[in-house]
Amino acid sequence: MLEGLPPNDATHVMRVAAPRREAQRIADLISETFDPAEVAVANFERTDAEWVVEVYAGAAFDAERLQEMVEIAAGPELAAGVTFGDVEQKDWVAASLEGLAPVKVGPFVVHGAHDRGRVPGHCIGIEIEAALAFGTGHHGTTQGCLCAIVDAARRGRPARVLDVGTGTGVLAIAAARQFHTRVVGSDIDAVAVRTARANARANQAPGILMVHAAGAGARTLGEKGPYDLILANILLPPLKRLARPLRRLLAPGGRIVLSGLLSAQVPAALAAYRSQGLRLVSQRHMEGWATLTLAADAGRPR
C-alpha cells in the first residue's frame, strides 16, 4: 500500500484541492487511467471541507491532459487550481518515521530500530527500518490488515499465505511470525522487494519468498499456491483488476483480505469480488480506511 507516499523514483508532482466527493472522483479517474507502476495517486483530508489529491510520477506530466481529466471529474473551476512541481529527493519513509512511536496491534508491535528495547517480551516485535518502501504500521490500512491476521489466527493456521503489494514486507513478516508457515510476498516495485527481503532477514523470518511481479499472474505465485490466506493492501483500481486472478489463487475455504480502501470505496471493491463468487465475512474501519475479509464459503456478512 502506498500509504500516501510518493514512488521511489518520483520527480514530478501534481496537486489539486477539492471537496471530498470531487477529490475522490479525480483520484479514481487518474488511478484508473495510468499504470500504477508509473504514476501513484494519494488522496487525503486537509480539513473537514477540503481534500487534496497528489499525483506522483518519475517523468514530466502532460499538464494539459491532467487538467482535462480534473475538469472531466470535477469541473473547470477545480481544474484551474491544478499545480505542478518537482519532488524533493529524500528518503520518504525515514522522514515519516521521525518521532513515531511503536504501533501495537494484537500481539504485534511494529517499531523502528530506535525502539527495539521498548517491545515487551510477550509480543511479536516487527522491526521496520527506514527505507525506500512502504508500510510502517502507522497507517490505518496496515493496522487493519494486522487485525485481520489476528482474526485468521483464531480460525487456525493457514498452510500458505500470499501478501500482494508487500511493500516493506510488514504483513508477510507478521504472517510468518504468527503462523510459522510458508509465506510469499510480491511487489511491482523492485526496490520494495529488496527492502522486504532485508526486513525479513532482520526479523528472523528467512522462509518468506519475496517475488518481483506485476499483479497476481506471475508463474511463481501460481506454482506456490493455492493460498489459504491472501493479503492485498494496495489501492482500489488495482484491487478491482486483481479480483479474478486472486480468486484463482485462493484455496478452498481460504480467505482474502483487502485494504487500501477508503470507507466510501467499499461497495466498488465488494462488487468486483462478489462477481468472482466471494462474499463479505467482516469489515473493519480505521481512520477512514476499510479492511475487508472475504471468503468463497462465507455465510451472512456481519
Secondary structure, DSSP 8 states (H G I E B T S, - for coil): --TT---TT--EEEEEEE-HHHHHHHHHHHHHHS-TTTEEEEEEESSSS-EEEEEEESS---HHHHHHHHHHHH-HHHHTT-EEEE---S-HHHHHHTT---EEETTEEEE-GGGGGGS-TTSEEEE--S-SSS--S-SHHHHHHHHHHHHHHHH---SEEEEES-TTSHHHHHHHHHH-SEEEEEES-HHHHHHHHHHHHHTT-TT-EEEE-STT--HHHHHH--EEEEEEES-HHHHHHTHHHHHHHEEEEEEEEEEEEEGGGHHHHHHHHHTTT-EEEEEEEETTEEEEEEETT--S--
